[in-house]
Amino acid sequence: MESTVSDFEMVKSLRNARVAEVEKAQLGRLAEVLAVADDSIEAQVYVVKLLDVHPSLGKVSGRRLLADLGVVAFTRVGQLTASQRSGILTAVGESQ
């Protein structure tokens, strides 16, 4: 039974980390989300979900942007190349 509790806690922490990243994107802080380490929990969020909620894009524009950049819709943040990250940030006006 003890393993079930720890499994539950692990799933809960994964979900909370993902929700936090989506909330950052919703606030227009996508650069912060895309800067996470590729092997972190936060890097497991689907890019399409982040673009769906970003204030300057939305569902249709976000998916069109991904297609233009050659990114498959269900690519995770940790799977993006540096040029794809840069292209996304430029498109949403958060380029550095």
Backbone as a chain_set.jsonl record, in Angstrom:
{"seq": "MESTVSDFEMVKSLRNARVAEVEKAQLGRLAEVLAVADDSIEAQVYVVKLLDVHPSLGKVSGRRLLADLGVVAFTRVGQLTASQRSGILTAVGESQ", "coords": {"N": [[0.82, -1.196, 0.0], [2.003, 1.179, 0.628], [3.576, 1.866, -1.583], [1.638, 2.634, -3.411], [0.733, 5.05, -2.387], [3.027, 6.65, -2.675], [3.27, 6.55, -5.443], [0.942, 7.874, -6.157], [1.503, 10.405, -5.098], [3.674, 11.076, -6.707], [2.509, 11.263, -9.26], [0.763, 13.331, -8.734], [2.57, 15.436, -8.245], [3.767, 15.637, -10.767], [1.575, 16.435, -12.316], [0.975, 18.902, -11.103], [3.306, 20.354, -11.701], [3.151, 20.487, -14.483], [0.748, 21.909, -14.804], [1.504, 24.344, -13.687], [3.363, 25.243, -15.587], [1.735, 25.588, -17.832], [0.105, 27.623, -16.872], [1.99, 29.688, -16.704], [2.509, 30.084, -19.432], [0.018, 30.967, -20.19], [-0.003, 33.427, -19.034], [1.655, 34.778, -20.67], [4.345, 34.209, -20.485], [6.062, 32.548, -22.008], [8.726, 32.232, -22.801], [10.058, 31.693, -20.444], [9.02, 29.177, -19.866], [9.926, 27.653, -22.034], [12.599, 27.636, -21.512], [13.273, 25.668, -19.725], [15.072, 22.8, -18.447], [15.78, 20.083, -20.637], [15.377, 17.527, -19.601], [13.711, 17.781, -17.467], [10.754, 17.69, -15.347], [8.944, 19.62, -16.147], [9.488, 19.877, -18.824], [8.004, 18.003, -20.071], [5.579, 18.864, -20.935], [3.17, 19.308, -23.495], [3.851, 21.182, -26.37], [1.846, 22.261, -27.972], [-0.267, 22.63, -26.201], [0.654, 24.721, -24.639], [0.773, 26.781, -26.521], [-1.883, 26.974, -27.241], [-3.041, 28.316, -25.089], [-1.66, 30.666, -24.895], [-1.631, 34.226, -24.768], [-1.209, 35.724, -27.165], [-1.692, 34.02, -29.258], [-3.518, 31.387, -29.501], [-5.74, 28.625, -30.258], [-5.989, 27.9, -33.104], [-4.084, 29.574, -34.419], [-1.786, 28.858, -33.021], [-1.436, 26.148, -33.707], [-1.064, 26.445, -36.431], [1.327, 27.852, -36.447], [3.057, 25.897, -35.371], [2.945, 24.017, -37.469], [4.098, 25.546, -39.517], [6.676, 25.726, -38.565], [7.452, 23.153, -38.709], [6.937, 21.422, -36.621], [5.633, 18.703, -34.947], [2.331, 18.345, -33.698], [2.002, 17.122, -31.119], [4.462, 17.392, -29.794], [6.788, 17.494, -27.183], [7.988, 19.981, -24.869], [10.667, 19.507, -24.164], [11.606, 18.225, -26.416], [11.972, 20.022, -28.423], [14.002, 21.751, -30.809], [16.71, 24.136, -30.655], [16.376, 26.092, -32.631], [13.673, 25.82, -33.231], [12.517, 26.569, -30.791], [13.355, 29.213, -30.711], [12.019, 30.211, -32.991], [9.344, 29.955, -32.198], [9.26, 31.693, -29.989], [9.888, 34.12, -31.225], [7.655, 34.4, -32.89], [5.623, 34.804, -31.017], [6.351, 37.141, -29.912], [8.216, 37.201, -27.864], [10.922, 37.042, -28.164], [14.385, 36.953, -27.352]], "CA": [[0.0, 0.0, 0.0], [2.885, 2.334, 0.705], [3.996, 2.203, -2.94], [0.517, 3.317, -4.05], [0.735, 6.436, -1.912], [4.133, 7.372, -3.301], [2.918, 6.686, -6.854], [-0.059, 8.934, -6.212], [2.203, 11.668, -4.854], [4.493, 11.376, -7.869], [1.594, 11.71, -10.312], [0.267, 14.643, -8.306], [3.62, 16.424, -8.451], [3.893, 15.802, -12.212], [0.435, 17.229, -12.772], [1.13, 20.271, -10.598], [4.38, 20.999, -12.46], [2.632, 20.774, -15.818], [-0.251, 22.984, -14.677], [2.245, 25.585, -13.446], [3.954, 25.68, -16.85], [0.635, 26.068, -18.676], [-0.299, 28.918, -16.323], [2.999, 30.676, -17.122], [2.258, 30.373, -20.848], [-1.236, 31.724, -20.243], [0.331, 34.786, -18.608], [2.565, 35.359, -21.654], [5.731, 33.962, -20.073], [6.457, 31.34, -22.722], [10.191, 32.129, -22.8], [10.408, 31.04, -19.179], [8.642, 27.769, -19.976], [10.79, 26.991, -23.012], [13.974, 27.637, -21.016], [13.489, 24.583, -18.759], [15.972, 21.724, -18.865], [15.094, 19.086, -21.457], [15.068, 16.309, -18.852], [12.925, 18.131, -16.283], [9.327, 17.356, -15.375], [8.266, 20.677, -16.883], [9.747, 19.691, -20.251], [7.091, 16.985, -20.57], [4.341, 19.518, -21.377], [3.033, 19.418, -24.941], [3.993, 22.551, -26.858], [0.559, 22.709, -28.49], [-1.077, 23.084, -25.064], [1.175, 26.032, -24.251], [0.394, 27.766, -27.542], [-3.345, 27.12, -27.184], [-3.438, 29.233, -24.023], [-0.861, 31.9, -24.938], [-2.496, 35.364, -25.115], [-1.044, 36.271, -28.516], [-1.943, 33.017, -30.285], [-4.785, 30.676, -29.48], [-5.703, 27.263, -30.769], [-5.737, 27.8, -34.544], [-2.804, 30.221, -34.736], [-0.712, 28.064, -32.425], [-1.234, 24.949, -34.52], [-0.516, 26.898, -37.707], [2.733, 28.162, -36.172], [3.78, 24.631, -35.261], [3.057, 23.455, -38.814], [5.068, 26.367, -40.259], [8.013, 25.42, -38.047], [7.718, 21.725, -38.893], [6.844, 20.764, -35.325], [4.443, 17.865, -34.804], [1.461, 18.924, -32.665], [2.192, 16.595, -29.777], [5.862, 17.443, -29.399], [6.954, 18.017, -25.826], [8.939, 21.088, -24.776], [12.024, 18.97, -24.14], [11.964, 17.691, -27.728], [12.174, 21.123, -29.371], [15.372, 22.187, -31.086], [16.947, 25.543, -30.326], [15.791, 26.942, -33.669], [12.215, 25.775, -33.065], [12.208, 27.415, -29.633], [13.555, 30.6, -31.136], [10.936, 30.543, -33.907], [8.109, 30.108, -31.416], [9.37, 32.917, -29.191], [9.805, 35.246, -32.152], [6.263, 34.508, -33.345], [4.743, 35.308, -29.951], [6.872, 38.433, -29.468], [9.007, 37.058, -26.646], [12.306, 36.735, -28.489], [15.324, 37.572, -26.409]], "C": [[0.863, 1.259, 0.0], [3.338, 2.792, -0.68], [2.891, 2.966, -3.673], [0.481, 4.786, -3.644], [1.853, 7.222, -2.587], [3.891, 7.541, -4.799], [1.922, 7.822, -7.036], [0.601, 10.295, -6.038], [3.055, 12.071, -6.057], [3.621, 11.897, -9.017], [1.067, 13.102, -9.993], [1.317, 15.729, -8.553], [3.854, 16.675, -9.943], [2.789, 16.704, -12.747], [0.575, 18.678, -12.339], [2.203, 21.038, -11.366], [3.89, 21.379, -13.849], [1.624, 21.914, -15.793], [0.452, 24.326, -14.484], [2.846, 26.127, -14.746], [2.883, 26.225, -17.799], [0.164, 27.438, -18.181], [0.696, 30.019, -16.696], [2.778, 31.075, -18.575], [1.011, 31.233, -21.005], [-1.008, 33.189, -19.864], [1.299, 35.47, -19.575], [4.022, 35.19, -21.308], [6.253, 32.675, -20.706], [7.972, 31.15, -22.743], [10.686, 31.411, -21.549], [10.122, 29.538, -19.245], [9.587, 27.025, -20.918], [12.245, 26.925, -22.562], [14.263, 26.502, -20.031], [14.434, 23.536, -19.328], [15.189, 20.635, -19.585], [14.705, 17.818, -20.702], [14.254, 16.587, -17.579], [11.475, 17.697, -16.441], [8.578, 18.362, -16.249], [8.418, 20.514, -18.386], [8.832, 18.64, -20.872], [5.767, 17.564, -21.07], [4.332, 19.57, -22.908], [3.07, 20.884, -25.358], [2.646, 23.093, -27.33], [-0.331, 23.24, -27.367], [-0.638, 24.478, -24.621], [0.742, 27.117, -25.237], [-1.107, 28.005, -27.561], [-3.767, 28.195, -26.187], [-2.674, 30.558, -24.046], [-1.722, 33.058, -25.433], [-2.353, 35.886, -26.546], [-1.341, 35.256, -29.616], [-3.358, 32.461, -30.22], [-4.652, 29.36, -30.213], [-5.318, 27.174, -32.255], [-4.376, 28.391, -34.911], [-1.622, 29.43, -34.194], [-0.406, 26.823, -33.244], [-0.655, 25.312, -35.89], [0.97, 27.213, -37.552], [3.563, 26.889, -36.088], [3.984, 24.003, -36.641], [4.097, 24.213, -39.631], [6.506, 26.056, -39.838], [8.388, 23.95, -38.211], [7.704, 20.94, -37.597], [5.537, 19.976, -35.275], [3.648, 18.358, -33.594], [1.749, 18.409, -31.26], [3.665, 16.396, -29.425], [5.931, 18.036, -28.004], [8.033, 19.101, -25.832], [10.377, 20.581, -24.846], [12.506, 18.423, -25.465], [12.219, 18.776, -28.768], [13.658, 21.396, -29.582], [15.496, 23.659, -30.711], [16.314, 26.46, -31.366], [14.266, 26.941, -33.597], [11.783, 26.636, -31.887], [12.299, 28.89, -29.999], [12.431, 31.056, -32.057], [9.633, 30.78, -33.192], [8.15, 31.422, -30.651], [9.296, 34.168, -30.053], [8.364, 35.48, -32.582], [5.338, 35.086, -32.285], [5.252, 36.632, -29.365], [7.656, 38.365, -28.165], [10.473, 36.762, -26.946], [13.245, 37.544, -27.627], [16.415, 38.32, -27.11]], "O": [[0.481, 2.282, -0.569], [3.467, 3.993, -0.918], [3.184, 3.853, -4.475], [0.225, 5.66, -4.473], [1.635, 8.351, -3.026], [4.265, 8.565, -5.37], [2.045, 8.631, -7.956], [0.282, 11.236, -6.765], [3.151, 13.252, -6.391], [3.979, 12.877, -9.67], [0.941, 13.947, -10.879], [0.985, 16.819, -9.019], [4.114, 17.811, -10.341], [3.041, 17.619, -13.532], [0.319, 19.587, -13.129], [2.04, 22.225, -11.652], [4.182, 22.471, -14.337], [1.646, 22.787, -16.661], [0.037, 25.332, -15.058], [2.839, 27.337, -14.975], [3.112, 27.218, -18.49], [-0.141, 28.317, -18.988], [0.297, 31.15, -16.973], [2.849, 32.255, -18.917], [0.962, 32.121, -21.856], [-1.73, 34.077, -20.317], [1.719, 36.603, -19.338], [4.862, 35.951, -21.789], [6.816, 31.82, -20.022], [8.449, 30.016, -22.705], [11.625, 30.618, -21.607], [10.897, 28.729, -18.735], [9.998, 25.9, -20.632], [13.045, 26.221, -23.179], [15.39, 26.386, -19.549], [14.574, 23.406, -20.544], [14.071, 20.302, -19.193], [13.793, 17.107, -21.123], [14.13, 15.716, -16.718], [11.029, 17.376, -17.543], [7.68, 17.987, -17.002], [7.562, 20.967, -19.146], [8.886, 18.413, -22.08], [4.924, 16.824, -21.577], [5.356, 19.842, -23.536], [2.394, 21.724, -24.762], [2.341, 24.265, -27.108], [-1.071, 24.202, -27.569], [-1.471, 25.314, -24.27], [0.389, 28.228, -24.84], [-1.558, 29.11, -27.861], [-4.745, 28.905, -26.418], [-3.006, 31.475, -23.295], [-2.463, 32.906, -26.404], [-3.309, 36.445, -27.083], [-1.251, 35.594, -30.796], [-4.28, 33.013, -30.821], [-3.585, 29.023, -30.725], [-4.4, 26.433, -32.607], [-3.604, 27.766, -35.638], [-0.577, 29.346, -34.839], [0.76, 26.485, -33.452], [0.153, 24.565, -36.442], [1.775, 26.881, -38.422], [4.647, 26.81, -36.666], [5.07, 23.512, -36.946], [4.887, 23.605, -40.353], [7.43, 26.114, -40.65], [9.507, 23.549, -37.891], [8.375, 19.914, -37.478], [4.465, 20.523, -35.532], [4.232, 18.744, -32.582], [1.74, 19.187, -30.306], [4.058, 15.383, -28.845], [5.206, 18.979, -27.688], [8.892, 19.12, -26.714], [11.211, 21.179, -25.525], [13.701, 18.177, -25.63], [12.642, 18.473, -29.883], [14.463, 21.286, -28.658], [14.495, 24.337, -30.478], [15.769, 27.505, -31.011], [13.635, 27.961, -33.876], [10.788, 27.356, -31.977], [11.44, 29.696, -29.643], [11.939, 32.176, -31.919], [8.891, 31.701, -33.533], [7.181, 32.181, -30.665], [8.703, 35.168, -29.648], [7.904, 36.62, -32.633], [4.376, 35.78, -32.612], [4.655, 37.175, -28.436], [7.752, 39.357, -27.442], [11.194, 36.281, -26.071], [12.943, 38.668, -27.226], [17.285, 38.897, -26.458]]}, "num_chains": 1, "name": "protein.A"}
